Amino acid sequence: MLEMGVLPEVAAATSATMIWFTSCSASVVFISFGAVQVRYRCVCCVAKCGVGRWQLHSFSALLRLEHQQSCGVRLLCTAEQPG
């Protein structure tokens, strides 16, 4: 998308939305077939929320230090650097 001239913020948001939609659809399929145990699902949900909060605060602090606007733009820029 970046090569087509789409703004980095829009490209990052679009990618995040596609990933979110794909994981939600996979979760619905597994839950509807009864393939996920309730206790396991609860533990994973709590762990995900804790790690997500930690990542949010870590990236926010990093962005404030480097005076950048978006986590997605930061990640895309580091992924594009060679070597």
C-alpha positions as CSV (number, residue, x, y, z in Angstrom):
1,M,0.0,0.0,0.0
2,L,2.9,2.3,0.7
3,E,4.2,1.9,-2.8
4,M,0.8,2.9,-4.2
5,G,1.0,6.2,-2.4
6,V,-1.3,5.5,0.6
7,L,-0.4,7.4,3.7
8,P,1.5,5.3,6.3
9,E,-1.1,5.9,9.0
10,V,-3.9,4.6,6.7
11,A,-1.8,1.6,5.6
12,A,-1.1,0.7,9.2
13,A,-4.7,1.1,10.3
14,T,-5.9,-1.0,7.3
15,S,-3.5,-3.8,8.1
16,A,-4.4,-3.8,11.7
17,T,-8.1,-4.0,10.8
18,M,-7.5,-6.9,8.5
19,I,-5.6,-8.8,11.1
20,W,-8.3,-8.1,13.7
21,F,-11.1,-9.3,11.4
22,T,-9.2,-12.5,10.5
23,S,-8.5,-13.4,14.1
24,C,-12.1,-12.6,15.1
25,S,-13.5,-14.9,12.4
26,A,-11.1,-17.7,13.3
27,S,-12.1,-17.3,17.0
28,V,-15.9,-17.5,16.1
29,V,-15.3,-20.6,14.1
30,F,-13.4,-22.4,16.8
31,I,-15.9,-21.3,19.5
32,S,-18.9,-22.4,17.4
33,F,-17.4,-25.9,16.9
34,G,-16.7,-26.1,20.7
35,A,-13.0,-26.6,20.1
36,V,-12.0,-24.0,22.8
37,Q,-12.2,-24.9,26.5
38,V,-13.8,-22.2,28.7
39,R,-11.0,-22.1,31.3
40,Y,-8.3,-21.9,28.6
41,R,-10.2,-19.1,26.8
42,C,-10.4,-17.1,30.1
43,V,-6.7,-17.5,30.9
44,C,-5.7,-16.5,27.4
45,C,-8.0,-13.5,27.5
46,V,-6.6,-12.2,30.8
47,A,-3.0,-12.8,29.6
48,K,-3.7,-11.0,26.3
49,C,-5.2,-8.0,28.0
50,G,-2.2,-7.7,30.4
51,V,0.3,-8.0,27.6
52,G,-1.7,-5.6,25.4
53,R,-1.7,-3.0,28.1
54,W,2.1,-3.4,28.7
55,Q,2.7,-3.1,24.9
56,L,0.6,0.0,24.7
57,H,2.4,1.8,27.5
58,S,5.8,0.7,26.2
59,F,5.2,1.8,22.6
60,S,3.6,5.1,23.8
61,A,6.7,5.8,25.9
62,L,9.0,5.0,22.9
63,L,7.0,7.2,20.6
64,R,7.1,10.1,23.1
65,L,10.9,9.7,23.3
66,E,11.4,9.7,19.5
67,H,8.7,12.3,18.8
68,Q,6.7,10.1,16.4
69,Q,3.0,9.9,15.8
70,S,2.0,6.3,15.4
71,C,3.1,2.8,16.5
72,G,2.2,1.4,13.1
73,V,4.4,3.9,11.3
74,R,7.2,3.1,13.7
75,L,6.9,-0.6,13.2
76,L,6.7,-0.3,9.4
77,C,9.8,1.9,9.3
78,T,11.8,-0.5,11.3
79,A,10.6,-3.5,9.3
80,E,11.7,-1.7,6.0
81,Q,15.2,-1.1,7.1
82,P,17.7,-3.5,5.5
83,G,20.0,-5.6,7.6
